[in-house]
Amino acid sequence: MRAVREAPANPASLHRPGRHAQAVLEQARDRVAAVLRCNAREVLFCGSATEANNLAVLGAARALERLNGPKPRLISSLAEHPAVLSPLRLLQQEGFPLVCLGLDPCARLSAEELTEALDCGPALLALQWANNETGAVQPLPESLPGAVHFHCDGAQGFGKLPWDPRLAQASTLVLSGHKFRAPKGIAVLQVRDDALLDPVLAGGGQQRGIRPGTESPELAAAFACAMELAARDQDSFSLQTREACRAMMGEVRGFFAAKDLPAGARLQENHPPAGEPTLPNTLNLSFAGIDGRGLLPACDAEGLALSSGSACSSGSSQPSPVLRACGLDLKLARATVRVSFGWGQGRAEGEDAGGRLCQVLRRVYKCGKR
Ligand SMILES: Cc1ncc(COP(=O)(O)O)c(C=O)c1O
């Protein structure tokens, strides 16, 4: 709030209030760089992770083509968020060859398939740190051939997973503020000094000309503050939300262990099995034997704020394309909920959420009170 009061001017203005706003902005950039252990020049503020991913993917593909010759191969997977997949599809329409690697039932890539794909010459690899729907942590490459430009969408990993040193190989990395309690409308694109990246917006020269447009010192300051807290609290976030997930799963598994369920009633867990790398706060559950179309409204009425896929696709009646790419049929993909616990939620909230979900399941499976 102090940053909002103190930095109302445009940070590009040369007068005293402008210089002050610039100082607030640059201090935020320094603090973000300190958490990322990078040079402050590498930190660009954007309006959302969607914007930052578009810039990273479109900007790198165009720069690689302009400077290195033929259109590079694009390597990615259908587990990516639409903020990455949609710009990749745009590039595919422009003639860039797109290779989508296969997914296992939890939306994970195979490390072997990824290594093979990377060994075939110049490429732009777009790979998320962790999947927003199933929580799967992707196998980040151990090393990269020189001709590969690596873009990582880190929106889901930061603050939830311990820092992964393999991220240092990424030419560009995206973080989304509202994923770790910064206000909505602010994200960071880290662009390594040696990364090739063309701007996608034509405008002024702010932020090395790569992301022109007036920056928001107040949102940047809030981002830096939330980021420091998320890095500090990552361990306890992980412990608490893991407890919440465990407690909720106890309730839900108990429901499906009962003997009086209708024929065909079955639980399918789409998140990675216990003990495998996963986001600590995320569950993805499918319920066989029901028409899933009323499921989310029923959960909402029970006080459960769940989704079925990416929040940005919530208005769509289509089932999650990620789950479809994992092999779920249309009916099961429709009968799916994605659960994500937040800061301050632990075992008690997990038990409560599990109990509420069981109430909904009793109604949709039309079984008596147990
Ligand atoms: C993995 C991932 N990437 C990108 C985004 C887009 O983020 P934003 O809402 O900041 O545009 C999200 C949002 O849910 C996400 O989960």
The ligand as an SDF file (V2000), in Angstrom:
LIG
                    3D

 16 16  0  0  0  0  0  0  0  0999 V2000
    0.6020  -23.3790  -15.7170 C   0  0  0  0  0  0  0  0  0  0  0  0
   -0.0690  -22.0590  -15.9800 C   0  0  0  0  0  0  0  0  0  0  0  0
    0.4090  -21.2480  -16.9270 N   0  0  0  0  0  0  0  0  0  0  0  0
   -0.1560  -20.0700  -17.2080 C   0  0  0  0  0  0  0  0  0  0  0  0
   -1.2710  -19.6330  -16.5480 C   0  0  0  0  0  0  0  0  0  0  0  0
   -1.8970  -18.3070  -16.8950 C   0  0  0  0  0  0  0  0  0  0  0  0
   -1.7100  -17.4350  -15.8590 O   0  0  0  0  0  0  0  0  0  0  0  0
   -2.4280  -15.9710  -15.8010 P   0  0  0  0  0  0  0  0  0  0  0  0
   -3.7620  -16.2570  -15.1740 O   0  0  0  0  0  0  0  0  0  0  0  0
   -1.5240  -15.1640  -14.9240 O   0  0  0  0  0  0  0  0  0  0  0  0
   -2.5330  -15.4630  -17.1670 O   0  0  0  0  0  0  0  0  0  0  0  0
   -1.8210  -20.4420  -15.5370 C   0  0  0  0  0  0  0  0  0  0  0  0
   -3.0370  -20.0160  -14.8260 C   0  0  0  0  0  0  0  0  0  0  0  0
   -3.7520  -20.7610  -14.2280 O   0  0  0  0  0  0  0  0  0  0  0  0
   -1.2060  -21.6800  -15.2480 C   0  0  0  0  0  0  0  0  0  0  0  0
   -1.7120  -22.5040  -14.3130 O   0  0  0  0  0  0  0  0  0  0  0  0
  1  2  1  0
  2  3  1  0
  2 15  2  0
  3  4  2  0
  4  5  1  0
  5  6  1  0
  5 12  2  0
  6  7  1  0
  7  8  1  0
  8  9  2  0
  8 10  1  0
  8 11  1  0
 12 13  1  0
 12 15  1  0
 13 14  2  0
 15 16  1  0
M  END
$$$$
